[in-house]
Amino acid sequence: MFNNLPTADFSAFSAPVQKLVELNTATFTKAFELQKATAEKQIAQAQADFKALSSIKDVEALTSFVNTKSEEAKANLEALQTEAQASVASSQAYFAEVQAILSESTSAAKAPAKKAV
């Protein structure tokens, strides 16, 4: 009676789940590491700026400091735009990979089940 029941292949279910877990872990780890590095860089820059600002004694030094910070702000804006473009590309690649995993699992799920011998 039970010999005619198709056997379930659970590897077809668990493999895509495992791939998604690994992909998400790698993606989010990378994102958090980048955020941490950015925060540490900003903290260090703020501390350096405060120290430099504290040592200013005249108008010329203040003007120089403001001009330098203005140039740095422009460079930071350009870097931010570049990072945003890279982030968009990375997000697109991530979602393409998720879609590929889901498509692969859908194809595997549609495959005929093996019959028990």
Backbone as a chain_set.jsonl record, in Angstrom:
{"seq": "MFNNLPTADFSAFSAPVQKLVELNTATFTKAFELQKATAEKQIAQAQADFKALSSIKDVEALTSFVNTKSEEAKANLEALQTEAQASVASSQAYFAEVQAILSESTSAAKAPAKKAV", "coords": {"N": [[0.821, -1.19, 0.0], [1.864, 1.336, 0.882], [3.978, 1.433, -0.786], [3.479, 2.601, -3.207], [3.415, 5.283, -2.893], [4.687, 8.506, -3.676], [8.068, 9.491, -3.049], [9.258, 12.056, -0.948], [11.429, 14.657, -1.757], [13.287, 16.377, 0.167], [15.581, 17.854, -0.046], [15.376, 19.426, -2.244], [13.827, 21.456, -1.3], [15.24, 22.467, 0.915], [17.727, 23.268, -0.091], [17.486, 25.745, -1.691], [16.662, 27.438, 0.378], [18.861, 27.375, 2.078], [20.744, 28.554, 0.374], [19.645, 31.126, 0.16], [19.861, 31.975, 2.826], [22.655, 32.001, 3.134], [23.323, 33.925, 1.189], [21.96, 36.215, 2.165], [23.236, 36.499, 4.657], [25.901, 37.047, 3.883], [25.501, 39.398, 2.382], [24.3, 41.232, 4.213], [26.252, 41.269, 6.211], [28.411, 42.436, 4.865], [27.282, 44.961, 4.301], [26.887, 45.983, 6.918], [29.53, 46.065, 7.831], [30.605, 47.991, 6.106], [29.084, 50.223, 6.883], [29.934, 50.483, 9.525], [32.662, 51.067, 9.161], [32.426, 53.499, 7.823], [31.187, 55.086, 9.801], [33.182, 55.065, 11.785], [35.189, 56.438, 10.418], [33.968, 58.938, 10.072], [33.707, 59.762, 12.738], [36.4, 59.963, 13.502], [37.172, 62.007, 11.751], [35.564, 64.115, 12.639], [36.606, 64.506, 15.195], [39.219, 65.297, 14.54], [38.646, 67.635, 13.145], [37.488, 69.183, 15.179], [39.683, 69.493, 16.873], [41.429, 70.893, 15.156], [39.889, 73.194, 14.706], [39.793, 74.218, 17.255], [42.364, 75.14, 17.574], [42.561, 77.388, 16.052], [43.471, 80.744, 15.694], [43.235, 83.162, 14.401], [41.63, 85.249, 11.852], [42.452, 84.645, 9.247], [43.331, 81.991, 9.449], [40.934, 80.804, 10.154], [39.428, 81.311, 7.844], [40.903, 79.812, 6.002], [40.493, 77.263, 7.087], [37.711, 76.988, 6.769], [37.514, 77.108, 3.976], [38.943, 74.81, 3.283], [37.332, 72.846, 4.462], [35.048, 73.21, 2.935], [35.894, 72.361, 0.384], [36.421, 69.714, 1.038], [33.826, 68.904, 1.627], [32.621, 69.035, -0.889], [34.075, 67.02, -2.211], [33.323, 64.86, -0.617], [30.599, 64.748, -1.205], [30.649, 64.001, -3.9], [31.844, 61.488, -3.599], [29.845, 60.246, -2.117], [27.787, 60.173, -3.988], [28.905, 58.414, -5.845], [29.104, 56.125, -4.245], [26.393, 55.697, -3.797], [25.517, 54.988, -6.347], [26.956, 52.623, -6.659], [25.762, 51.172, -4.646], [23.164, 50.899, -5.609], [23.659, 49.293, -7.857], [24.668, 47.046, -6.537], [22.406, 46.287, -5.054], [20.668, 45.632, -7.132], [22.016, 43.432, -8.21], [21.884, 41.717, -6.016], [19.075, 41.261, -5.795], [18.645, 40.078, -8.276], [20.069, 37.731, -7.931], [18.614, 36.572, -5.841], [16.184, 36.209, -7.192], [17.028, 34.355, -9.116], [17.643, 32.16, -7.488], [15.108, 31.623, -6.422], [13.693, 31.044, -8.785], [15.072, 28.788, -9.605], [14.421, 27.061, -7.514], [11.696, 26.875, -7.881], [11.586, 25.595, -10.337], [12.735, 23.158, -9.61], [10.827, 22.25, -7.829], [8.719, 21.709, -9.495], [9.534, 19.485, -10.811], [9.018, 16.035, -11.52], [8.086, 13.817, -8.871], [10.037, 11.223, -7.351], [9.334, 7.774, -7.486], [8.776, 5.406, -4.894], [10.633, 2.427, -4.471]], "CA": [[0.0, 0.0, 0.0], [2.714, 2.506, 0.968], [5.023, 1.359, -1.804], [3.1, 3.397, -4.371], [3.468, 6.709, -2.576], [5.935, 9.145, -4.122], [8.935, 9.926, -1.955], [9.495, 13.5, -0.922], [12.835, 15.041, -1.798], [13.357, 17.617, 0.935], [16.766, 18.621, -0.429], [14.923, 20.435, -3.206], [13.294, 22.566, -0.515], [16.234, 23.051, 1.82], [18.857, 23.864, -0.821], [17.277, 27.174, -1.95], [16.604, 28.151, 1.652], [20.251, 27.509, 2.517], [21.371, 29.55, -0.499], [19.136, 32.447, 0.556], [20.452, 32.297, 4.128], [24.056, 32.36, 2.892], [23.334, 35.187, 0.447], [21.569, 37.286, 3.085], [24.293, 36.668, 5.651], [27.033, 37.727, 3.238], [25.086, 40.742, 1.97], [24.113, 42.099, 5.374], [27.55, 41.421, 6.877], [29.162, 43.422, 4.084], [26.653, 46.27, 4.502], [27.168, 46.445, 8.28], [30.959, 46.396, 7.917], [30.782, 49.276, 5.425], [28.502, 51.259, 7.741], [30.815, 50.645, 10.679], [33.867, 51.764, 8.698], [32.034, 54.882, 7.541], [30.961, 55.757, 11.081], [34.484, 55.275, 12.426], [35.869, 57.481, 9.653], [33.309, 60.208, 10.388], [34.066, 60.119, 14.116], [37.797, 60.411, 13.482], [37.222, 63.298, 11.066], [34.959, 65.116, 13.524], [37.573, 64.777, 16.257], [40.313, 66.065, 13.943], [38.118, 68.97, 12.843], [37.341, 69.916, 16.434], [41.026, 69.837, 17.32], [41.918, 71.952, 14.261], [39.096, 74.405, 14.959], [40.189, 74.734, 18.57], [43.675, 75.777, 17.508], [42.5, 78.59, 15.199], [43.683, 81.95, 16.498], [42.997, 84.398, 13.648], [40.644, 85.199, 10.776], [43.037, 83.967, 8.082], [43.319, 80.553, 9.727], [39.53, 80.404, 10.093], [39.058, 81.314, 6.426], [41.562, 78.649, 5.409], [39.805, 76.08, 7.596], [36.389, 76.928, 6.132], [37.73, 76.77, 2.567], [39.342, 73.401, 3.239], [36.137, 72.038, 4.772], [34.16, 73.332, 1.782], [36.428, 71.453, -0.637], [36.191, 68.346, 1.519], [32.39, 68.639, 1.499], [32.375, 68.749, -2.312], [34.641, 65.699, -2.481], [32.48, 63.886, 0.074], [29.35, 64.639, -1.956], [30.953, 63.189, -5.082], [32.052, 60.113, -3.125], [28.531, 59.743, -1.724], [27.062, 59.861, -5.224], [29.52, 57.198, -6.385], [28.695, 55.026, -3.363], [24.967, 55.449, -4.031], [25.417, 54.246, -7.603], [27.449, 51.27, -6.385], [24.749, 50.527, -3.815], [22.066, 50.524, -6.501], [24.122, 48.142, -8.635], [24.752, 45.919, -5.615], [21.034, 45.874, -4.752], [20.135, 44.964, -8.316], [22.667, 42.128, -8.292], [21.322, 40.912, -4.929], [17.721, 40.832, -6.135], [18.761, 39.151, -9.402], [20.499, 36.447, -7.385], [17.457, 36.023, -5.123], [15.241, 35.745, -8.206], [17.577, 33.131, -9.71], [17.47, 31.075, -6.506], [13.678, 31.294, -6.362], [13.33, 30.396, -10.047], [15.67, 27.462, -9.561], [13.654, 26.224, -6.583], [10.395, 26.633, -8.496], [11.806, 24.557, -11.352], [12.978, 21.894, -8.898], [9.569, 21.826, -7.212], [7.843, 21.213, -10.559], [10.068, 18.221, -11.312], [8.213, 14.925, -11.007], [8.6, 13.123, -7.699], [10.516, 9.859, -7.572], [8.476, 6.749, -6.857], [9.486, 4.46, -4.032], [10.816, 1.105, -5.098]], "C": [[0.871, 1.263, 0.0], [3.81, 2.519, -0.094], [4.723, 2.244, -3.01], [3.135, 4.897, -4.116], [4.769, 7.318, -3.093], [6.758, 9.58, -2.91], [9.159, 11.425, -2.07], [10.987, 13.758, -0.896], [12.957, 16.402, -1.111], [14.598, 18.445, 0.609], [16.399, 19.696, -1.438], [14.35, 21.65, -2.489], [14.387, 23.251, 0.3], [17.391, 23.724, 1.089], [18.634, 25.348, -1.135], [17.229, 28.007, -0.672], [18.022, 28.395, 2.168], [20.982, 28.553, 1.679], [20.928, 30.964, -0.126], [19.722, 32.89, 1.889], [21.9, 32.748, 3.94], [24.171, 33.7, 2.171], [23.003, 36.353, 1.366], [22.646, 37.552, 4.124], [25.469, 37.436, 5.063], [26.687, 39.178, 2.897], [24.983, 41.678, 3.163], [25.407, 42.291, 6.157], [28.38, 42.483, 6.175], [28.595, 44.828, 4.313], [26.97, 46.822, 5.891], [28.632, 46.828, 8.45], [31.246, 47.738, 7.246], [30.238, 50.432, 6.268], [29.395, 51.529, 8.947], [32.064, 51.425, 10.292], [33.573, 53.23, 8.418], [31.835, 55.67, 8.832], [32.287, 56.05, 11.787], [35.263, 56.39, 11.731], [35.279, 58.859, 9.985], [33.643, 60.677, 11.802], [35.491, 60.657, 14.165], [37.916, 61.788, 12.828], [36.636, 64.403, 11.942], [35.919, 65.49, 14.654], [38.734, 65.616, 15.736], [39.867, 67.492, 13.634], [37.982, 69.809, 14.115], [38.697, 70.372, 16.958], [41.593, 70.976, 16.475], [41.19, 73.266, 14.514], [39.486, 75.038, 16.288], [41.513, 75.482, 18.536], [43.691, 77.044, 16.647], [42.564, 79.839, 16.084], [43.377, 83.243, 15.743], [42.035, 84.154, 12.491], [41.188, 84.452, 9.557], [43.009, 82.449, 8.268], [41.884, 80.018, 9.661], [39.058, 80.323, 8.642], [39.65, 80.107, 5.715], [40.856, 77.353, 5.816], [38.456, 75.9, 6.892], [36.531, 76.546, 4.657], [38.099, 75.291, 2.404], [38.138, 72.49, 3.473], [35.131, 72.084, 3.615], [34.605, 72.397, 0.656], [36.22, 69.996, -0.234], [34.72, 67.966, 1.375], [32.032, 68.304, 0.051], [32.878, 67.349, -2.663], [33.795, 64.606, -1.837], [31.152, 63.679, -0.649], [29.553, 63.78, -3.203], [31.143, 61.725, -4.695], [30.718, 59.472, -2.741], [27.708, 59.356, -2.952], [27.597, 58.573, -5.849], [29.106, 55.983, -5.562], [27.227, 54.683, -3.567], [24.764, 54.654, -5.314], [25.879, 52.801, -7.413], [26.43, 50.491, -5.558], [23.558, 50.07, -4.655], [22.451, 49.289, -7.312], [24.19, 46.889, -7.765], [23.365, 45.384, -5.271], [20.413, 45.129, -5.93], [20.729, 43.563, -8.458], [22.111, 41.182, -7.224], [19.947, 40.379, -5.311], [17.71, 39.899, -7.352], [19.165, 37.763, -8.904], [19.367, 35.781, -6.598], [16.455, 35.455, -6.122], [15.723, 34.452, -8.855], [17.403, 31.942, -8.772], [16.006, 30.646, -6.447], [13.208, 30.596, -7.637], [13.842, 28.97, -10.083], [14.858, 26.539, -8.652], [12.267, 25.917, -7.139], [10.505, 25.542, -9.553], [11.996, 23.186, -10.707], [11.677, 21.358, -8.301], [8.614, 21.235, -8.26], [8.307, 19.883, -11.136], [9.252, 17.069, -10.737], [8.894, 14.225, -9.838], [9.034, 11.712, -8.053], [9.578, 8.892, -6.856], [9.332, 5.817, -6.016], [9.536, 3.109, -4.708], [10.365, 0.024, -4.176]], "O": [[0.638, 2.167, -0.802], [4.493, 3.529, -0.269], [5.636, 2.597, -3.757], [2.908, 5.69, -5.029], [5.834, 6.714, -2.963], [6.213, 9.984, -1.883], [9.236, 11.975, -3.168], [11.721, 13.156, -0.112], [12.754, 17.445, -1.733], [14.656, 19.625, 0.957], [17.029, 20.753, -1.487], [14.387, 22.758, -3.023], [14.444, 24.479, 0.362], [17.977, 24.669, 1.616], [19.526, 26.152, -0.866], [17.7, 29.144, -0.646], [18.341, 29.488, 2.635], [21.753, 29.349, 2.215], [21.741, 31.888, -0.1], [20.046, 34.065, 2.059], [22.323, 33.751, 4.514], [25.028, 34.517, 2.51], [23.693, 37.372, 1.346], [22.936, 38.707, 4.437], [25.974, 38.372, 5.683], [27.5, 40.079, 3.107], [25.514, 42.789, 3.134], [25.637, 43.365, 6.711], [28.984, 43.335, 6.826], [29.355, 45.779, 4.499], [27.287, 48.004, 6.028], [28.944, 47.804, 9.132], [32.038, 48.531, 7.755], [30.861, 51.49, 6.355], [29.585, 52.68, 9.339], [32.477, 52.337, 11.007], [34.38, 54.102, 8.74], [32.28, 56.813, 8.931], [32.489, 57.141, 12.318], [35.921, 57.195, 12.391], [36.017, 59.828, 10.158], [33.84, 61.87, 12.028], [35.755, 61.682, 14.794], [38.674, 62.637, 13.298], [37.169, 65.513, 11.975], [36.025, 66.66, 15.023], [39.185, 66.542, 16.41], [40.622, 68.442, 13.839], [38.318, 70.993, 14.128], [38.842, 71.5, 17.429], [42.172, 71.919, 17.014], [41.809, 74.33, 14.534], [39.502, 76.262, 16.417], [41.761, 76.355, 19.368], [44.727, 77.699, 16.53], [41.833, 79.976, 17.066], [43.269, 84.305, 16.356], [41.673, 83.016, 12.188], [40.453, 83.706, 8.909], [42.694, 81.714, 7.332], [41.65, 78.912, 9.173], [38.37, 79.376, 8.26], [38.975, 79.455, 4.918], [40.649, 76.462, 4.992], [38.108, 74.796, 6.473], [35.749, 75.743, 4.148], [37.618, 74.617, 1.493], [37.951, 71.495, 2.773], [34.442, 71.098, 3.352], [33.777, 71.719, 0.047], [35.886, 69.152, -1.066], [34.405, 66.825, 1.036], [31.238, 67.399, -0.205], [32.184, 66.585, -3.334], [33.574, 63.552, -2.433], [30.639, 62.561, -0.699], [28.719, 62.931, -3.52], [30.66, 60.828, -5.386], [30.491, 58.292, -3.011], [27.018, 58.336, -2.952], [26.825, 57.742, -6.327], [28.792, 54.931, -6.119], [26.85, 53.512, -3.516], [23.931, 53.749, -5.361], [25.269, 51.872, -7.941], [26.258, 49.287, -5.751], [23.013, 48.988, -4.437], [21.663, 48.352, -7.437], [23.815, 45.801, -8.203], [23.165, 44.171, -5.202], [19.723, 44.126, -5.751], [20.015, 42.616, -8.789], [21.891, 40.0, -7.486], [19.679, 39.186, -5.168], [16.852, 39.021, -7.446], [18.667, 36.749, -9.393], [19.183, 34.566, -6.679], [15.935, 34.355, -5.931], [14.924, 33.553, -9.117], [17.056, 30.845, -9.211], [15.701, 29.454, -6.424], [12.411, 29.659, -7.573], [13.148, 28.057, -10.531], [14.634, 25.374, -8.982], [11.722, 24.838, -6.904], [9.637, 24.675, -9.658], [11.482, 22.181, -11.197], [11.455, 20.147, -8.275], [7.801, 20.366, -7.945], [7.564, 19.225, -11.864], [8.838, 17.127, -9.579], [10.114, 14.062, -9.816], [8.466, 11.082, -8.945], [9.095, 9.17, -5.759], [10.461, 5.485, -6.377], [8.615, 2.704, -5.417], [10.44, -1.155, -4.523]]}, "num_chains": 1, "name": "protein.A"}
